[in-house]
């Protein structure tokens, strides 16, 4: 596995985006030879919470891109490129954070 891109970006307002992209041997699990992970983190009460993670790592021994959401056991399978995953992670995370911040402030 060869590292292509790894960044931990401080987005401000208690938010971080971690992006990892690796070149791997083409296989059934990684047909285009790329392995990636996008994580959107939010700091709440001095703890970094993973709000959204999108990756194409094996999940329950099944290949393919999938989305992990804060406080959810199930993943949503959806084919996304590295760039599409970044955009989806940011959009989805901001919706969840909006809900969490509203919950914290006693709003519905």
C-alpha positions as CSV (number, residue, x, y, z in Angstrom):
1,X,0.0,0.0,0.0
2,X,1.4,3.4,-1.0
3,X,0.2,6.6,0.6
4,X,-1.0,9.1,-2.0
5,X,-2.7,11.7,0.2
6,X,-3.2,12.0,3.9
7,X,-4.4,15.3,5.5
8,X,-6.0,16.3,8.8
9,X,-7.6,19.6,8.2
10,X,-8.8,22.0,10.9
11,X,-12.0,23.5,9.5
12,X,-12.6,25.7,12.5
13,X,-15.8,25.9,14.6
14,X,-14.8,22.6,16.3
15,X,-14.6,20.7,13.0
16,X,-11.9,18.5,11.4
17,X,-11.8,16.7,8.1
18,X,-9.4,13.8,7.8
19,X,-8.7,12.5,4.2
20,X,-6.7,9.4,3.4
21,X,-6.0,8.0,-0.1
22,X,-3.8,5.0,-0.8
23,X,-2.7,3.1,-3.9
24,X,-3.2,-0.6,-3.5
25,X,-3.0,-3.6,-5.7
26,X,-6.0,-4.0,-7.9
27,X,-8.2,-6.8,-6.6
28,X,-11.9,-7.8,-6.2
29,X,-12.0,-5.6,-3.1
30,X,-10.3,-2.6,-4.7
31,X,-11.0,-2.9,-8.5
32,X,-9.5,0.6,-9.3
33,X,-6.5,0.1,-7.0
34,X,-7.5,2.9,-4.6
35,X,-8.3,2.6,-0.9
36,X,-9.7,5.7,0.9
37,X,-11.3,7.1,4.0
38,X,-12.9,10.5,4.7
39,X,-13.8,11.3,8.3
40,X,-15.6,14.4,9.5
41,X,-15.1,15.0,13.2
42,X,-16.8,17.4,15.6
43,X,-15.6,18.5,19.0
44,X,-18.3,18.3,21.8
45,X,-17.4,18.6,25.4
46,X,-13.6,18.3,24.8
47,X,-14.2,15.0,22.9
48,X,-13.8,14.5,19.1
49,X,-16.8,12.7,17.8
50,X,-16.8,10.9,14.4
51,X,-19.9,12.3,12.8
52,X,-19.5,10.8,9.3
53,X,-17.0,8.3,7.9
54,X,-17.0,7.3,4.3
55,X,-14.6,4.6,3.2
56,X,-14.2,1.7,0.8
57,X,-12.5,-0.6,3.3
58,X,-14.0,-4.0,3.7
59,X,-17.0,-3.9,6.0
60,X,-18.4,-7.2,7.3
61,X,-16.2,-8.9,4.7
62,X,-18.0,-7.0,1.9
63,X,-16.2,-4.7,-0.5
64,X,-17.5,-1.3,-1.7
65,X,-17.9,2.3,-0.6
66,X,-20.2,2.8,2.4
67,X,-21.2,5.5,4.9
68,X,-20.9,5.3,8.7
69,X,-23.1,7.8,10.5
70,X,-22.8,9.1,14.1
71,X,-24.7,6.8,16.6
72,X,-25.8,4.4,13.8
73,X,-24.9,0.7,13.7
74,X,-25.9,0.2,10.1
75,X,-23.9,1.5,7.2
76,X,-25.4,2.9,3.9
77,X,-23.7,1.4,0.8
78,X,-23.3,3.8,-2.0
79,X,-20.6,4.0,-4.7
80,X,-18.8,7.3,-4.4
81,X,-15.4,8.5,-5.7
82,X,-12.9,10.0,-3.3
83,X,-14.0,13.5,-4.2
84,X,-17.7,12.7,-4.1
85,X,-17.2,11.1,-0.6
86,X,-15.6,14.3,0.6
87,X,-18.5,16.4,-0.5
88,X,-21.1,13.9,0.9
89,X,-19.3,13.7,4.2
90,X,-19.2,17.5,4.6
91,X,-22.9,17.9,3.7
92,X,-24.1,15.0,5.8
93,X,-22.0,16.0,8.8
94,X,-23.2,19.6,8.8
95,X,-26.8,18.3,9.0
96,X,-26.0,16.1,11.9
97,X,-24.0,18.8,13.7
98,X,-26.9,21.2,13.2
99,X,-29.2,18.7,14.9
100,X,-26.6,18.1,17.7
101,X,-26.2,21.8,18.3
102,X,-29.9,22.3,18.4
103,X,-30.3,19.5,20.8
104,X,-27.6,21.1,23.0
105,X,-29.4,24.4,23.0
106,X,-32.8,22.8,23.9
107,X,-34.2,23.2,20.4
108,X,-36.2,20.7,18.4
